[in-house]
Amino acid sequence: MDSITTSTLCIGGIGLVSAAALAIADKFLTVPEDPRLAKVLELLPGANCGGCGFAGCADYAKAMVLKGVETNLCAPAGSASAKAIAVLLGLDAGRNPERRVALVLCCGDFTEAVRRSKYNGIAECAAAQAVAGGDKGCTYGCLGYASCVRVCPVQAIRLEKGIAQVNKHRCISCGKCVATCPRKLIKLVPYKAEIHVLCSNPEKGPVVKKVCGTGCIGCKMCAKLAPEAITMDGFLAKVDYTKELKNPELIVKCPGKCIRSA
Amino acid sequence: MNTEKSNFTFKGGIHPEYFKALTSEVALRKIEPPQYLFVPMQQHLGAPAKILVKPGDEVKRNQRIGEQNGHVSSAVHAPLSGKVSALTTVPTANGRLAPAVIIELNGNEESEKYEPFKEWQSASEKEMLARIAEAGVVGMGGAGFPTQVKLSPPAGKKIDTLIINGAECEPYLTADHRMMVEHAAEIHIGIEILRNVLGARNVRLAIEDNKPDAIQAMEKALQKMTGDVAVSVLKTSYPQGAEKQQIFSVTGREVPCGGLPMDVGCVVENVSTAYAVYDAIINGQPLTHRAVTVTGDAVENPSNLWVPTGTHYHHLIAACGGTLGQATKIIAGGPMMGFAVTGLDIPTTKTSSGLLCLSSHRVPQFASHACISCGRCVEACPMRLIPSELSQFIEAEDIESAERIALLDCVECGSCAYVCPAHRPLVQHFRRGKGVVLVKRAMVGGKK
């Protein structure tokens, strides 16, 4: 036999023997997997964002199938999926929270907010915050070093004029940006809400004015125009998202120019 | 008493330009007090002091206005007499906010009195520790660790060596240097008291060999001390004043990874702390003033000032004739470990050793690059860490791996960043990484 034949036979033989071994192993050593697991996994979005608190979609699916964890923890999948999974597993679907999206509560971009010093260190919000409390004049506003942009699994956040903005149609409400922001500026708000107070500075008006052209000055005008939905927390107006807010004139009337639609 | 030249020194370190000649011959000078003092309640490590006064109260000099709040905490006293005009929060040098008492000074000389210890040699160490705590004495080298806590090591830890830190290795700063030259006799008594309280057998006063006048003054002052006492002359090298490096240079003992000086039988106290202890015990004077070096090439008259705590930085600069042209960068503390500040309405504290105003000539702008693996940071690191690898782990958000190679042992001395040819902001990475680790540990309940 020439060498080609020998090697062909050898490799072929090894292949045959291995195939036989695998076939036997498959028959006798197989671990039965819950067939519902694959189905549940199909109903999850597969973004592996971790917003449910588990290490990715497969882990969450396993927890639901094996441990009966609630089915409504996945914000991206939405309520329809939660119900479908609950039906499939015979679990209670639970109360389905309405869709929430991330919102950056600051609108002081570089045309409006002053910088009090020059910062040329690591371009990361937490690092900038640790150097003398950040280079932005407003010690509550968005620093603009894009830590949230980098952490978003679905690219729903981008920087616009030096502050982070969330595209609410893309947001899957995983909450990663909320945890990343060193100034705790990002909040999850109802998707349906349209009017927001985009400022987080609780100081008095003159103090805010000194550092930002679009900050809440605590004039209380919005709280008077929409007393049921806007409350004053000291010198900062806050929207109560459990109430409906349908006063588009607020956007024009706010003297601080920080009530905006998003 | 004798003088010994230390035979060895710590590994690594750097030799920056020192610029100490700007102020090393300038005698300490009392400043004209400002109109208002903004006395922060967080001048130390640990919990902020609890405010004892309310707006409108008249306070006397040395009156306690902040009460020790917990084990690791310290009392705060009014440096001068006046009226409390408001309670507020003030920014501190590290960028955080601290509760504070604003005192409008009235120039009244009246003072709250603490009974001085006439016969301190016969007083019990408990009494003296209580007085030190009452006087709000904290470590004045920078960290501000409450002195009474440091002086009462847990049972089972035997302290045999007291090291008094007069190294002052930070460039520019000369506050401790002037204290040693001008207040050698007082520091000597402070050292005697500290030795008694600790029951330490050996005392070493560590001074770098670039301060011959301080060495001479202290040698003279300590002449009469009995027992194993020595002035230990150390090589001039940064960070010779860092606790762990100094213990090695003076005694040859190495503090274990994650350990404390008391694990090797040592306690290190700053010379200014020794002075504050003297003041508290002998004069009944709480810690309300300290020496601050105001220097840099952007200051008209660089000086060493004797400053009440709570004085705004702009008042200090004004007391030194103002700035020459524009100060581009202002640093609270020394250039290596100090904090760059964004404003001058920050008050001094018990740990403010200096204020540095630099013009644009001294503040080069760098662009940082990727690590070129040259290993200079590894050679420079006095803690024997691998800064290059640590920083890359932290950049990649792999904080756990950084923790595994002893991120928490970094003392943030800045030697690595000083030598890095790629100008990498190494210490900034480490500070951020350490913050993440500490938050994580606090969340799991302090478990390792």
HADDOCK unambig.tbl for C-alpha pairs under 7 A between the chains (distance, minus, plus):
assign (segid A and resid 116 and name CA) (segid B and resid 342 and name CA) 6.50 0.50 0.50
assign (segid A and resid 117 and name CA) (segid B and resid 342 and name CA) 5.90 0.50 0.50
assign (segid A and resid 121 and name CA) (segid B and resid 425 and name CA) 6.57 0.50 0.50
assign (segid A and resid 122 and name CA) (segid B and resid 425 and name CA) 6.93 0.50 0.50
assign (segid A and resid 127 and name CA) (segid B and resid 428 and name CA) 6.92 0.50 0.50
assign (segid A and resid 127 and name CA) (segid B and resid 432 and name CA) 5.94 0.50 0.50
assign (segid A and resid 131 and name CA) (segid B and resid 95 and name CA) 6.66 0.50 0.50
assign (segid A and resid 132 and name CA) (segid B and resid 93 and name CA) 6.83 0.50 0.50
assign (segid A and resid 132 and name CA) (segid B and resid 94 and name CA) 5.27 0.50 0.50
assign (segid A and resid 132 and name CA) (segid B and resid 95 and name CA) 3.68 0.50 0.50
assign (segid A and resid 132 and name CA) (segid B and resid 340 and name CA) 6.51 0.50 0.50
assign (segid A and resid 132 and name CA) (segid B and resid 341 and name CA) 5.52 0.50 0.50
assign (segid A and resid 132 and name CA) (segid B and resid 342 and name CA) 6.48 0.50 0.50
assign (segid A and resid 133 and name CA) (segid B and resid 95 and name CA) 4.20 0.50 0.50
assign (segid A and resid 133 and name CA) (segid B and resid 96 and name CA) 6.28 0.50 0.50
